[in-house]
Amino acid sequence: MADCTGVISQMFIYPIKSCAGIEISESPLLHTGLMHDREWMIVDQEGQFLTQRQIPHMVWITPRLTAEALYLSAPDHKEIRVAFNDVGMPKQVTVWRDTLMGDDMGDAVAAWLDAFLAVPGKQFRLIRFSPQASRLSAKEWTGDLKAPNMFSDGFALLVVTQRALEVLNERLMAEGFEAVDMLRFRPNLVLEGLDAHIEDELSHLLLHTAVGKIDLRLVKPCGRCPIPNIDPYTATSTPEVMNALSAYRRLDRMHDAVCFGMNAIIRSGAGQTLRVGQPFEADFAV
């Protein structure tokens, strides 16, 4: 018998790393995570990845997906189309400590990014994760499991309990601040029916489907940078979110880092579908 149960209440993907997310109702599960999640990223002329940490208004770049293409839109800029069947030129890029080959999506979308982001001294390229590329999560956390991901911060999925956000908002409002929504924390799966932050203590989520089971292993607390301070609607940063979390979410096992959510990898079930409303079972780590 499982230690606890719940349901998936929300799902999100972020097709372009550090740009706006898309709330979805279902997704095929790949070995690297949800389909199209962090499949693209923006780099500078040196091939170095960029995020809202350096350019907060990246969050205003809104992706849209069809069966044939990725579309980008942004305030005062016409939507641009990037076809899936466009074969990008290989380009060496760096994301955190990993250097790998990606596919450059061309000059038209690069010019669009230059015009919108408009950072002096920077030129931008849109890079797609190459089918020939490989990027694995840190074995320090995955052990003997080889856990691939694309351009995420290091793991295939980020899992957060709904109650964790509610507790944070209760604290913020008690201090006179407005509540924030889950987009601040950029999760893939939001879990309903569990206590706040119980994901810290779980070993896995087990989901049963019509064709088998999905086993998601929760491997590493998600240490937080200042991005949750950035309002995704205004692209402005204020300190109240991280200040509030700092009061109660520093974890000894993460060297006192402020943590919110758990990084997960796919132990089994790639090729199946995850859906909002899907029930799961979970066990505590021993």
BAVO-359024 format. One line per field, with one value per residue (C-alpha): chain; x negated, y negated, z; residue in one letter; residue number from 1. Coordinates in Angstrom, 2 decimals. Each point is the difference from the previous one (the first is absolute). Last residue first. Example, Ala and Ser with C-alpha at 12.3 -4.5 7.8 and 13.67 -1.06 7.14 Angstrom:
<nodes>
mol: (A, A)
xx: (-13.67, 1.37)
yy: (1.06, 3.44)
zz: (7.14, 0.66)
type: (s, a)
seq: (2, 1)
</nodes>
This chain:
<nodes>
mol: (A, A, A, A, A, A, A, A, A, A, A, A, A, A, A, A, A, A, A, A, A, A, A, A, A, A, A, A, A, A, A, A, A, A, A, A, A, A, A, A, A, A, A, A, A, A, A, A, A, A, A, A, A, A, A, A, A, A, A, A, A, A, A, A, A, A, A, A, A, A, A, A, A, A, A, A, A, A, A, A, A, A, A, A, A, A, A, A, A, A, A, A, A, A, A, A, A, A, A, A, A, A, A, A, A, A, A, A, A, A, A, A, A, A, A, A, A, A, A, A, A, A, A, A, A, A, A, A, A, A, A, A, A, A, A, A, A, A, A, A, A, A, A, A, A, A, A, A, A, A, A, A, A, A, A, A, A, A, A, A, A, A, A, A, A, A, A, A, A, A, A, A, A, A, A, A, A, A, A, A, A, A, A, A, A, A, A, A, A, A, A, A, A, A, A, A, A, A, A, A, A, A, A, A, A, A, A, A, A, A, A, A, A, A, A, A, A, A, A, A, A, A, A, A, A, A, A, A, A, A, A, A, A, A, A, A, A, A, A, A, A, A, A, A, A, A, A, A, A, A, A, A, A, A, A, A, A, A, A, A, A, A, A, A, A, A, A, A, A, A, A, A, A, A, A, A, A, A, A, A, A, A, A, A, A, A)
xx: (-13.78, 1.55, 3.74, 2.29, 2.30, 3.12, 1.41, 3.34, 0.31, 2.13, -2.30, -1.51, -3.30, -0.30, -2.15, -3.13, -2.34, 1.51, -2.99, -2.53, 0.69, -1.83, 1.22, -1.07, 1.86, 1.79, -1.04, -3.46, -1.98, -3.56, -1.32, -2.63, 2.62, 0.25, 0.53, 3.03, 1.02, 3.75, 1.30, -1.12, -1.78, 3.32, 1.38, -3.10, 0.02, 3.56, -0.37, -3.05, 1.46, -0.80, 1.90, 0.87, 3.58, 2.06, -2.58, -0.71, -3.67, -0.79, 0.35, -3.04, -2.34, -1.63, 1.72, -1.35, 2.28, -0.17, -1.58, 1.01, 3.73, 0.33, 2.90, 1.40, 2.65, 2.00, 1.51, 2.26, 3.23, -1.94, -1.15, -2.01, -2.76, -1.68, -3.38, -2.24, 2.05, -1.34, -0.50, 3.32, 1.62, -0.61, 3.52, 2.23, 1.30, 3.37, -0.88, -3.28, -1.32, -2.10, -2.35, -1.00, -1.08, -0.17, 1.39, 2.58, 1.64, 1.78, -0.86, 2.05, -0.29, -2.09, 1.13, -2.15, 2.93, 0.60, -3.49, 0.24, 3.34, -1.38, -2.93, 2.35, 2.21, -2.99, -1.12, 3.61, -0.04, -2.88, -2.96, -1.71, -2.74, -0.72, -2.87, -2.90, -2.91, 1.01, 2.08, -1.51, 0.64, 0.10, -1.44, -0.07, -2.53, 0.84, -2.91, 0.23, 2.44, -1.08, -3.80, 0.54, 0.77, 2.73, -1.07, -0.28, -0.22, 0.09, 0.80, 3.66, -1.25, 1.51, 1.19, -1.93, 1.36, -2.80, -0.63, -2.37, -1.19, -2.04, 2.98, 3.01, 2.97, 2.09, 2.67, -2.11, -2.79, 2.55, 1.70, -3.41, -0.81, 3.42, -0.84, -3.67, 0.43, 1.19, -3.47, -0.04, -1.87, -3.42, -1.09, -1.73, 1.31, -0.99, 2.98, 1.35, -2.70, 0.46, -1.84, 1.98, 1.27, 2.04, 3.72, 2.10, 3.44, 2.50, 1.33, 0.82, -0.89, 2.77, -0.15, 2.72, -0.17, -1.64, 1.59, 0.11, -1.43, 0.85, -1.86, 1.48, -1.27, 1.02, 1.69, 2.44, 0.58, -1.80, 0.15, -2.84, 0.26, -3.04, 1.01, -2.04, -3.13, 0.76, -2.16, -3.28, -2.97, 1.76, 2.86, -2.18, -2.85, -2.06, -3.53, -0.59, -2.50, 2.40, 2.61, 2.26, 3.76, 1.38, 2.15, 1.22, 0.64, 3.20, 0.94, 1.59, -0.10, -3.21, -3.29, 0.96, 3.21, 3.43, 2.77, 1.92, 3.33, 2.09, -2.50, -1.02, -2.59, -3.02, -1.59, -3.73, -2.77, -0.83, 2.16, 2.67, 1.00, 2.53, 2.65, 2.34, 2.62, 2.01, -1.86, 1.82, -0.67, -1.11, -2.09, -2.07, 0.98, 1.32)
yy: (-5.26, -2.45, -0.35, 1.73, -1.46, 1.01, -1.97, -1.05, -1.64, -3.14, -1.85, 2.54, 1.81, 2.17, 3.06, 0.17, -0.16, 2.04, 0.86, -1.66, -3.46, -2.65, -2.45, -3.33, -0.93, -3.22, -3.17, -0.28, -2.83, 1.28, 0.81, 2.48, 2.00, 2.68, -2.76, -1.37, -3.67, -0.28, -1.81, -3.64, 0.08, 0.68, -3.36, -1.89, 1.91, -1.12, -3.53, -1.08, -1.93, 0.66, -1.49, 2.02, -1.39, 3.16, 2.61, -1.90, 0.70, 0.92, 3.70, -0.53, -0.86, 3.47, 2.91, 3.38, 2.73, 3.00, 2.99, 3.55, 0.50, 3.12, 0.12, 3.47, 0.20, 3.20, 2.02, -0.26, -1.30, -2.19, 0.39, -2.78, 0.50, -3.05, 0.55, -0.26, -2.52, -2.22, -3.31, 0.58, -0.52, -3.69, -1.02, 2.94, 2.13, 0.15, -1.96, 0.27, -2.52, 1.48, -1.86, -2.72, -3.54, -1.52, -3.47, 1.65, 1.42, -3.22, -2.78, -1.44, -3.72, -1.37, -1.28, 2.26, 2.34, 0.03, 1.31, 2.67, 1.31, -0.12, 2.23, 2.49, 0.07, 0.56, 3.01, 1.28, 0.36, 2.44, -0.47, 2.34, -1.06, 2.41, 1.23, -1.23, -2.41, -3.62, 1.03, -0.12, 3.66, 2.75, 3.49, 2.17, 2.83, 1.81, 1.33, -2.81, -2.72, -2.72, 0.02, 1.46, -3.53, -0.02, 1.03, -1.96, 1.71, -1.60, 1.75, -1.00, -3.58, -2.25, -3.07, -3.26, -3.51, -2.50, -3.37, -2.89, -1.92, -3.19, -2.10, 2.13, -0.49, 3.01, -0.68, -1.02, 2.50, 2.78, -0.78, -0.16, 3.47, 1.24, -1.03, 1.03, 3.70, 2.65, 1.01, 3.72, 0.98, 1.54, 0.45, -1.73, 0.83, -1.85, -2.38, 0.02, -0.47, -0.02, 1.34, -0.69, 2.39, -1.73, 0.54, 2.29, -1.56, 2.83, -1.35, -3.34, -3.19, -2.59, -3.63, -2.00, -3.74, -2.04, -2.70, 2.29, 3.47, 2.97, 3.17, 2.84, 3.60, 2.06, 2.93, 1.59, -3.38, -1.61, -3.52, -1.70, -3.27, -2.24, -2.25, 2.10, -1.05, -3.34, 0.93, 0.07, 1.15, 2.19, 0.34, 2.48, 0.15, 2.88, -0.66, 0.64, -2.86, -2.14, 0.36, 2.98, 0.50, 3.43, 2.61, 3.46, -1.27, 2.08, 1.08, 3.29, 0.41, 1.41, 1.16, 3.70, -1.25, -0.24, -0.83, -2.99, -0.89, -2.95, -2.74, -3.32, -1.68, -1.74, -3.34, -0.18, 1.33, 2.95, -0.01, 2.72, -0.61, 2.74, -0.03, 2.48, -0.60, 2.04, 3.32, 2.13, 1.27, 3.01, 0.72, 2.74, 2.50, 3.43)
zz: (3.28, -2.42, 0.50, -2.44, -2.63, -1.88, -2.90, -1.41, -3.44, 0.10, -2.38, -2.36, -0.55, -3.11, -0.68, -2.14, 2.96, 2.83, 2.15, 2.31, -1.39, 2.01, 2.61, 1.46, 3.15, 0.90, 1.87, 1.52, 1.62, 0.30, 3.49, -1.28, -1.91, 2.70, 2.57, -1.83, 0.12, -0.55, 3.08, 0.17, -3.35, -1.71, 1.10, -1.12, -3.28, -0.71, 1.37, -1.99, -2.95, -3.65, -2.92, -3.10, 0.23, -0.58, 1.01, 3.26, 0.70, 3.63, -0.90, -2.31, 2.92, 0.11, 1.72, 1.01, -1.31, 2.33, -1.74, -0.96, -0.31, -2.18, -2.44, -0.69, -2.72, -0.25, -2.80, -3.03, 1.49, 2.39, 3.59, 1.64, 2.56, 1.53, 1.61, 3.07, 1.94, 2.78, -1.82, -1.80, 3.41, -0.68, 1.00, 0.85, -2.85, -1.78, -3.13, -1.89, -2.52, -2.80, -2.33, 2.43, -0.97, 3.48, -0.71, -2.26, 3.14, 0.83, 2.43, 2.85, 0.64, 2.85, 3.41, 2.18, 0.74, -3.76, -0.65, 2.72, -1.25, -3.52, 0.97, 1.65, -3.09, -2.28, 2.03, 0.06, -3.77, 0.32, -2.36, -2.51, -2.42, -2.83, -2.20, 2.11, -0.41, -0.33, -2.99, -3.50, -0.94, 2.58, 0.25, 3.14, 0.03, 3.22, 2.07, 2.53, -1.08, 2.42, -0.18, -3.46, -1.19, -2.66, -3.47, -3.25, -3.37, -3.43, -3.30, 0.08, 0.41, 2.63, -1.88, 0.17, -0.48, -0.54, 1.60, -0.51, 3.02, 0.30, 1.03, 1.00, -2.34, 1.08, -2.63, -2.98, 0.65, 0.49, -3.33, -1.70, 1.37, -1.17, -3.55, 0.14, 0.63, 2.41, 1.21, 0.82, 3.15, 0.66, 3.57, 2.89, 3.46, 3.16, -0.03, -3.54, -2.62, -3.76, -3.04, -3.16, -2.67, -2.72, 0.41, -2.15, -0.26, 0.41, 3.30, -1.62, 1.85, -0.41, 1.13, 1.72, -0.61, 2.71, 2.13, 3.07, -0.76, -2.19, -0.93, -2.06, 0.02, -2.98, -1.71, 2.47, 1.60, 2.91, 1.40, 1.84, 1.90, 0.31, 2.89, 2.46, -1.90, 1.60, 2.97, -1.97, 2.11, 2.56, -2.47, -1.86, -2.50, -1.35, -1.21, -3.72, -0.25, -2.03, 2.72, 0.61, 0.09, 0.76, -1.70, 1.05, 3.51, 0.16, -3.55, 1.17, 3.77, 1.46, -1.60, -0.25, -1.59, 1.60, -2.43, 1.25, 1.56, 1.16, -0.80, 1.52, -2.21, 1.46, -0.81, -0.71, 2.24, -2.29, -3.10, -0.04, 3.63, 0.80, 2.67, 1.70, 2.67, 2.52, -0.15, 2.55, 3.50, 2.01, 3.07, 1.67, -2.68, 0.93)
type: (v, a, f, d, a, e, f, p, q, g, v, r, l, t, q, g, a, g, s, r, i, i, a, n, m, g, f, c, v, a, d, h, m, r, d, l, r, r, y, a, s, l, a, n, m, v, e, p, t, s, t, a, t, y, p, d, i, n, p, i, p, c, r, g, c, p, k, v, l, r, l, d, i, k, g, v, a, t, h, l, l, l, h, s, l, e, d, e, i, h, a, d, l, g, e, l, v, l, n, p, r, f, r, l, m, d, v, a, e, f, g, e, a, m, l, r, e, n, l, v, e, l, a, r, q, t, v, v, l, l, a, f, g, d, s, f, m, n, p, a, k, l, d, g, t, w, e, k, a, s, l, r, s, a, q, p, s, f, r, i, l, r, f, q, k, g, p, v, a, l, f, a, d, l, w, a, a, v, a, d, g, m, d, d, g, m, l, t, d, r, w, v, t, v, q, k, p, m, g, v, d, n, f, a, v, r, i, e, k, h, d, p, a, s, l, y, l, a, e, a, t, l, r, p, t, i, w, v, m, h, p, i, q, r, q, t, l, f, q, g, e, q, d, v, i, m, w, e, r, d, h, m, l, g, t, h, l, l, p, s, e, s, i, e, i, g, a, c, s, k, i, p, y, i, f, m, q, s, i, v, g, t, c, d, a, m)
seq: (286, 285, 284, 283, 282, 281, 280, 279, 278, 277, 276, 275, 274, 273, 272, 271, 270, 269, 268, 267, 266, 265, 264, 263, 262, 261, 260, 259, 258, 257, 256, 255, 254, 253, 252, 251, 250, 249, 248, 247, 246, 245, 244, 243, 242, 241, 240, 239, 238, 237, 236, 235, 234, 233, 232, 231, 230, 229, 228, 227, 226, 225, 224, 223, 222, 221, 220, 219, 218, 217, 216, 215, 214, 213, 212, 211, 210, 209, 208, 207, 206, 205, 204, 203, 202, 201, 200, 199, 198, 197, 196, 195, 194, 193, 192, 191, 190, 189, 188, 187, 186, 185, 184, 183, 182, 181, 180, 179, 178, 177, 176, 175, 174, 173, 172, 171, 170, 169, 168, 167, 166, 165, 164, 163, 162, 161, 160, 159, 158, 157, 156, 155, 154, 153, 152, 151, 150, 149, 148, 147, 146, 145, 144, 143, 142, 141, 140, 139, 138, 137, 136, 135, 134, 133, 132, 131, 130, 129, 128, 127, 126, 125, 124, 123, 122, 121, 120, 119, 118, 117, 116, 115, 114, 113, 112, 111, 110, 109, 108, 107, 106, 105, 104, 103, 102, 101, 100, 99, 98, 97, 96, 95, 94, 93, 92, 91, 90, 89, 88, 87, 86, 85, 84, 83, 82, 81, 80, 79, 78, 77, 76, 75, 74, 73, 72, 71, 70, 69, 68, 67, 66, 65, 64, 63, 62, 61, 60, 59, 58, 57, 56, 55, 54, 53, 52, 51, 50, 49, 48, 47, 46, 45, 44, 43, 42, 41, 40, 39, 38, 37, 36, 35, 34, 33, 32, 31, 30, 29, 28, 27, 26, 25, 24, 23, 22, 21, 20, 19, 18, 17, 16, 15, 14, 13, 12, 11, 10, 9, 8, 7, 6, 5, 4, 3, 2, 1)
</nodes>
